[in-house]
């Protein structure tokens, strides 16, 4: 069924959607792998390692025969510590994201973030990189919250902000994001400046693809909206 009507709010994925963080993630993971005597990976590989949480990233980066629980338990905390030290060395908002956030703010559109990045690092990075804008909710991975594509986090944001799921535009760059949006009953819009391609996003249920952040603004009237 075609999506009708204009959304009233935007729910963003974080890595690969708002900020280009894959370089810092790759550098941190490769440093940990090297320290443990494991092979490292090229940057391109990390485009497919990320998106489903830190534990999944670490598992994918480890050699296939070294993914036992004991190895994960040793490498995972090392990656948390290494990434905490490197998280904002090179990570920046994608070109056009500041202008998009300015325009949405000017139009009175509520903004929120839902990510599989752990909650504390996510909050720290939002503060460091996106402090100019007001995100009414910033939800990351927590022990009590299922990871995306489970829609619990997205639906919790909708409930907390008293905006029905059908009134949200969900902006993300992976199949995980599109599946989350669909499961939550939100409009799934895939971004092509992120980590995955059009085919993956289409197959995962994207209602629309956008090439540049400015393209998102066609979803919203130019006048300021009340929510």
Secondary structure as UniProt FT lines:
FT   STRAND          9..12
FT   TURN            16..18
FT   STRAND          19..20
FT   HELIX           22..35
FT   TURN            36..37
FT   HELIX           43..49
FT   HELIX           54..61
FT   HELIX           64..66
FT   HELIX           69..86
FT   TURN            87..88
FT   STRAND          92..93
FT   TURN            95..96
FT   HELIX           97..106
FT   TURN            107..108
FT   STRAND          110..118
FT   HELIX           119..129
FT   TURN            131..132
FT   STRAND          137..142
FT   TURN            143..144
FT   TURN            148..149
FT   HELIX           152..160
FT   TURN            161..162
FT   HELIX           165..167
FT   STRAND          168..172
FT   HELIX           175..184
FT   STRAND          187..191
FT   HELIX           198..203
FT   TURN            204..205
FT   STRAND          208..210
FT   HELIX           213..219
//
